[in-house]
Structure formats: structure tokens, C-alpha cells
């Protein structure tokens, strides 16, 4: 009877969160998860088709929230009239970063799984996908500046990728090191200042 109680799913996911956090997706034992949850293997397969499906059930809502808001920010900026984009540059991204830090701090454990323990799953390239979007948006913005008549130097796509990757890696350190909210927000603001100054230098003829 216990296997059909309403909290069975919650028990499985809680046990999985602990196991994935300790060992990562690859090293996690489905047998140990089932044992820790206090259910049978048959009961587990009544909810999930595989270990990866279980992992996805924990991280997908957070991957969708983080990526969804990120894409909304990118699209809303790109849809602005080109003449208005320079005045808005950095504003929307700053709002997103503040929202993201707050979201991460409210959902630390599952987001940490997404960022640190997803090797071997479809989420392994999550940060890389964000970086690719950021690179494409940056290169498109440089084209906008050229069309507006601004004498902005070209930026090599590989350099752009390195800079975007470094930025996201720095931001997500707030998860890896479990920083308190105020400290995390302070560090992210300092990172923004650092990268903004760097980009201004690169884009100055």
C-alpha cells in the first residue's frame, strides 16, 4: 500500500536529489535511490521509465525557467527598433541576471544538479547552449551598430565565445560555492561591471 501513497513520487525525487548530488548522474545508483526512497523497483518504474527520466523530472522545470527567461530577454531586445538598441544595451540583461541570481538562490539544489551533475544527460550542454545564444546575439548587435553608422571593430566569434563562456561560468559560481543571496548579487554586479568595461574597450575604435 505504501507504494501508492501520494508522497511516493516525492520520496523518489528526494532520494534521487541526494544521490545525484553526491555522485552525479553517471555515478548515481538507481538501486540506491529506490532503497533510500523505501519503494520497490516496480513502483519506481510506475513513475519513471529510466534514471535519466527521473533526473529530468527534477531539473527540467528549472532548465525551462532559466532558459525561457533568458530567451525572452534576448528576443525582446532584438525586437526593439535598431535605433533604440544602444540605449537599452545592458539594461535588460541586468534585469535578467538579477532575476537569475534570485531564482538560483531559491532553488539551489536542483539548479546545482543541472549545472554540475548532468554529464551523460541531455542537460550536459545547458550552459553551452546559453553561451551560443549570447554569442549570436552579440554578433547581431555589432551588425546593428554598423548599420547605425558606428565605427565598431569586428569581434572574432571565437573570442566572443570565450568571453561569453567566462561570463556564464563566473555567474554560475554562485551555485557551485553556495553563496548567500547578498554576496551572490554583489559578485554578479561586479562581474557585470567587469565585462561591460571590457566590451566597451573592445568596441572602441
TORKOL-4160 file (C-alpha; in steps of 0.2 Angstrom, whole numbers, padded with zeros to 4 digits, m for minus):
205
<pt num="1" X="0000" Y="0000" Z="0000"/>
<pt num="2" X="0014" Y="0012" Z="0004"/>
<pt num="3" X="0020" Y="0012" Z="m0014"/>
<pt num="4" X="0003" Y="0020" Z="m0019"/>
<pt num="5" X="0003" Y="0034" Z="m0006"/>
<pt num="6" X="0003" Y="0052" Z="m0014"/>
<pt num="7" X="0020" Y="0056" Z="m0007"/>
<pt num="8" X="0028" Y="0041" Z="m0016"/>
<pt num="9" X="0034" Y="0052" Z="m0030"/>
<pt num="10" X="0041" Y="0065" Z="m0018"/>
<pt num="11" X="0051" Y="0052" Z="m0009"/>
<pt num="12" X="0058" Y="0045" Z="m0025"/>
<pt num="13" X="0063" Y="0063" Z="m0031"/>
<pt num="14" X="0070" Y="0067" Z="m0014"/>
<pt num="15" X="0081" Y="0052" Z="m0013"/>
<pt num="16" X="0086" Y="0055" Z="m0031"/>
<pt num="17" X="0091" Y="0073" Z="m0027"/>
<pt num="18" X="0103" Y="0067" Z="m0013"/>
<pt num="19" X="0110" Y="0053" Z="m0024"/>
<pt num="20" X="0113" Y="0063" Z="m0039"/>
<pt num="21" X="0120" Y="0077" Z="m0029"/>
<pt num="22" X="0133" Y="0066" Z="m0021"/>
<pt num="23" X="0138" Y="0056" Z="m0036"/>
<pt num="24" X="0132" Y="0065" Z="m0052"/>
<pt num="25" X="0120" Y="0057" Z="m0065"/>
<pt num="26" X="0133" Y="0044" Z="m0071"/>
<pt num="27" X="0138" Y="0038" Z="m0054"/>
<pt num="28" X="0121" Y="0038" Z="m0046"/>
<pt num="29" X="0114" Y="0021" Z="m0042"/>
<pt num="30" X="0096" Y="0018" Z="m0046"/>
<pt num="31" X="0096" Y="0003" Z="m0034"/>
<pt num="32" X="0101" Y="0015" Z="m0020"/>
<pt num="33" X="0088" Y="0028" Z="m0025"/>
<pt num="34" X="0074" Y="0015" Z="m0024"/>
<pt num="35" X="0081" Y="0009" Z="m0007"/>
<pt num="36" X="0083" Y="0026" Z="0000"/>
<pt num="37" X="0065" Y="0030" Z="m0005"/>
<pt num="38" X="0058" Y="0015" Z="0003"/>
<pt num="39" X="0049" Y="0008" Z="m0013"/>
<pt num="40" X="0051" Y="m0007" Z="m0025"/>
<pt num="41" X="0059" Y="m0006" Z="m0042"/>
<pt num="42" X="0042" Y="m0010" Z="m0049"/>
<pt num="43" X="0035" Y="0005" Z="m0040"/>
<pt num="44" X="0049" Y="0016" Z="m0047"/>
<pt num="45" X="0045" Y="0011" Z="m0065"/>
<pt num="46" X="0027" Y="0015" Z="m0062"/>
<pt num="47" X="0033" Y="0033" Z="m0062"/>
<pt num="48" X="0049" Y="0034" Z="m0072"/>
<pt num="49" X="0055" Y="0025" Z="m0087"/>
<pt num="50" X="0073" Y="0027" Z="m0083"/>
<pt num="51" X="0086" Y="0035" Z="m0072"/>
<pt num="52" X="0088" Y="0049" Z="m0085"/>
<pt num="53" X="0069" Y="0052" Z="m0084"/>
<pt num="54" X="0070" Y="0054" Z="m0066"/>
<pt num="55" X="0084" Y="0066" Z="m0067"/>
<pt num="56" X="0074" Y="0076" Z="m0080"/>
<pt num="57" X="0059" Y="0077" Z="m0068"/>
<pt num="58" X="0070" Y="0086" Z="m0056"/>
<pt num="59" X="0080" Y="0098" Z="m0067"/>
<pt num="60" X="0068" Y="0101" Z="m0082"/>
<pt num="61" X="0057" Y="0114" Z="m0073"/>
<pt num="62" X="0072" Y="0124" Z="m0068"/>
<pt num="63" X="0081" Y="0122" Z="m0085"/>
<pt num="64" X="0065" Y="0128" Z="m0093"/>
<pt num="65" X="0063" Y="0143" Z="m0082"/>
<pt num="66" X="0081" Y="0149" Z="m0084"/>
<pt num="67" X="0082" Y="0146" Z="m0102"/>
<pt num="68" X="0065" Y="0153" Z="m0105"/>
<pt num="69" X="0068" Y="0169" Z="m0097"/>
<pt num="70" X="0085" Y="0171" Z="m0105"/>
<pt num="71" X="0077" Y="0169" Z="m0122"/>
<pt num="72" X="0063" Y="0181" Z="m0118"/>
<pt num="73" X="0076" Y="0194" Z="m0114"/>
<pt num="74" X="0086" Y="0191" Z="m0130"/>
<pt num="75" X="0071" Y="0191" Z="m0141"/>
<pt num="76" X="0063" Y="0207" Z="m0133"/>
<pt num="77" X="0080" Y="0216" Z="m0135"/>
<pt num="78" X="0082" Y="0210" Z="m0154"/>
<pt num="79" X="0064" Y="0216" Z="m0157"/>
<pt num="80" X="0067" Y="0234" Z="m0152"/>
<pt num="81" X="0070" Y="0247" Z="m0166"/>
<pt num="82" X="0088" Y="0246" Z="m0170"/>
<pt num="83" X="0090" Y="0265" Z="m0166"/>
<pt num="84" X="0084" Y="0261" Z="m0148"/>
<pt num="85" X="0095" Y="0246" Z="m0145"/>
<pt num="86" X="0111" Y="0255" Z="m0140"/>
<pt num="87" X="0101" Y="0265" Z="m0126"/>
<pt num="88" X="0094" Y="0248" Z="m0119"/>
<pt num="89" X="0110" Y="0238" Z="m0121"/>
<pt num="90" X="0114" Y="0231" Z="m0104"/>
<pt num="91" X="0098" Y="0236" Z="m0095"/>
<pt num="92" X="0088" Y="0220" Z="m0100"/>
<pt num="93" X="0102" Y="0208" Z="m0097"/>
<pt num="94" X="0105" Y="0216" Z="m0080"/>
<pt num="95" X="0087" Y="0213" Z="m0075"/>
<pt num="96" X="0088" Y="0195" Z="m0081"/>
<pt num="97" X="0104" Y="0192" Z="m0071"/>
<pt num="98" X="0097" Y="0199" Z="m0055"/>
<pt num="99" X="0081" Y="0188" Z="m0058"/>
<pt num="100" X="0093" Y="0173" Z="m0061"/>
<pt num="101" X="0103" Y="0175" Z="m0046"/>
<pt num="102" X="0087" Y="0176" Z="m0035"/>
<pt num="103" X="0080" Y="0161" Z="m0044"/>
<pt num="104" X="0096" Y="0151" Z="m0041"/>
<pt num="105" X="0096" Y="0155" Z="m0023"/>
<pt num="106" X="0078" Y="0150" Z="m0021"/>
<pt num="107" X="0081" Y="0133" Z="m0030"/>
<pt num="108" X="0099" Y="0129" Z="m0026"/>
<pt num="109" X="0099" Y="0110" Z="m0025"/>
<pt num="110" X="0090" Y="0106" Z="m0042"/>
<pt num="111" X="0099" Y="0120" Z="m0051"/>
<pt num="112" X="0116" Y="0113" Z="m0044"/>
<pt num="113" X="0111" Y="0097" Z="m0052"/>
<pt num="114" X="0108" Y="0105" Z="m0068"/>
<pt num="115" X="0124" Y="0114" Z="m0069"/>
<pt num="116" X="0136" Y="0102" Z="m0060"/>
<pt num="117" X="0129" Y="0084" Z="m0061"/>
<pt num="118" X="0121" Y="0082" Z="m0078"/>
<pt num="119" X="0136" Y="0074" Z="m0088"/>
<pt num="120" X="0128" Y="0060" Z="m0098"/>
<pt num="121" X="0111" Y="0068" Z="m0100"/>
<pt num="122" X="0103" Y="0079" Z="m0112"/>
<pt num="123" X="0106" Y="0094" Z="m0100"/>
<pt num="124" X="0125" Y="0092" Z="m0101"/>
<pt num="125" X="0126" Y="0106" Z="m0114"/>
<pt num="126" X="0114" Y="0118" Z="m0105"/>
<pt num="127" X="0127" Y="0131" Z="m0101"/>
<pt num="128" X="0135" Y="0129" Z="m0118"/>
<pt num="129" X="0118" Y="0132" Z="m0127"/>
<pt num="130" X="0116" Y="0148" Z="m0117"/>
<pt num="131" X="0133" Y="0154" Z="m0122"/>
<pt num="132" X="0129" Y="0150" Z="m0140"/>
<pt num="133" X="0114" Y="0161" Z="m0139"/>
<pt num="134" X="0123" Y="0175" Z="m0131"/>
<pt num="135" X="0137" Y="0174" Z="m0144"/>
<pt num="136" X="0124" Y="0175" Z="m0158"/>
<pt num="137" X="0115" Y="0190" Z="m0150"/>
<pt num="138" X="0132" Y="0199" Z="m0148"/>
<pt num="139" X="0137" Y="0197" Z="m0166"/>
<pt num="140" X="0120" Y="0203" Z="m0172"/>
<pt num="141" X="0121" Y="0218" Z="m0161"/>
<pt num="142" X="0138" Y="0223" Z="m0168"/>
<pt num="143" X="0130" Y="0222" Z="m0185"/>
<pt num="144" X="0116" Y="0234" Z="m0179"/>
<pt num="145" X="0129" Y="0246" Z="m0173"/>
<pt num="146" X="0137" Y="0245" Z="m0190"/>
<pt num="147" X="0121" Y="0249" Z="m0199"/>
<pt num="148" X="0118" Y="0264" Z="m0187"/>
<pt num="149" X="0135" Y="0271" Z="m0194"/>
<pt num="150" X="0145" Y="0267" Z="m0178"/>
<pt num="151" X="0163" Y="0263" Z="m0182"/>
<pt num="152" X="0164" Y="0247" Z="m0171"/>
<pt num="153" X="0178" Y="0235" Z="m0173"/>
<pt num="154" X="0174" Y="0217" Z="m0178"/>
<pt num="155" X="0175" Y="0204" Z="m0164"/>
<pt num="156" X="0181" Y="0187" Z="m0168"/>
<pt num="157" X="0167" Y="0174" Z="m0165"/>
<pt num="158" X="0179" Y="0163" Z="m0156"/>
<pt num="159" X="0184" Y="0177" Z="m0144"/>
<pt num="160" X="0166" Y="0181" Z="m0142"/>
<pt num="161" X="0163" Y="0163" Z="m0137"/>
<pt num="162" X="0177" Y="0163" Z="m0124"/>
<pt num="163" X="0171" Y="0179" Z="m0116"/>
<pt num="164" X="0153" Y="0173" Z="m0115"/>
<pt num="165" X="0158" Y="0156" Z="m0108"/>
<pt num="166" X="0169" Y="0165" Z="m0095"/>
<pt num="167" X="0154" Y="0176" Z="m0090"/>
<pt num="168" X="0142" Y="0162" Z="m0088"/>
<pt num="169" X="0155" Y="0152" Z="m0079"/>
<pt num="170" X="0158" Y="0166" Z="m0067"/>
<pt num="171" X="0140" Y="0169" Z="m0064"/>
<pt num="172" X="0136" Y="0151" Z="m0060"/>
<pt num="173" X="0150" Y="0150" Z="m0047"/>
<pt num="174" X="0137" Y="0157" Z="m0035"/>
<pt num="175" X="0128" Y="0140" Z="m0037"/>
<pt num="176" X="0144" Y="0130" Z="m0036"/>
<pt num="177" X="0150" Y="0139" Z="m0020"/>
<pt num="178" X="0133" Y="0140" Z="m0012"/>
<pt num="179" X="0135" Y="0159" Z="m0009"/>
<pt num="180" X="0122" Y="0168" Z="0002"/>
<pt num="181" X="0110" Y="0179" Z="m0009"/>
<pt num="182" X="0118" Y="0196" Z="m0005"/>
<pt num="183" X="0135" Y="0190" Z="m0008"/>
<pt num="184" X="0130" Y="0182" Z="m0024"/>
<pt num="185" X="0121" Y="0198" Z="m0030"/>
<pt num="186" X="0136" Y="0208" Z="m0026"/>
<pt num="187" X="0148" Y="0197" Z="m0036"/>
<pt num="188" X="0137" Y="0196" Z="m0051"/>
<pt num="189" X="0135" Y="0215" Z="m0051"/>
<pt num="190" X="0154" Y="0216" Z="m0050"/>
<pt num="191" X="0156" Y="0204" Z="m0064"/>
<pt num="192" X="0144" Y="0214" Z="m0075"/>
<pt num="193" X="0154" Y="0230" Z="m0072"/>
<pt num="194" X="0170" Y="0220" Z="m0077"/>
<pt num="195" X="0163" Y="0213" Z="m0093"/>
<pt num="196" X="0154" Y="0229" Z="m0098"/>
<pt num="197" X="0171" Y="0239" Z="m0096"/>
<pt num="198" X="0179" Y="0225" Z="m0106"/>
<pt num="199" X="0167" Y="0225" Z="m0120"/>
<pt num="200" X="0167" Y="0244" Z="m0121"/>
<pt num="201" X="0186" Y="0243" Z="m0123"/>
<pt num="202" X="0185" Y="0230" Z="m0137"/>
<pt num="203" X="0171" Y="0240" Z="m0146"/>
<pt num="204" X="0181" Y="0256" Z="m0146"/>
<pt num="205" X="0189" Y="0260" Z="m0162"/>
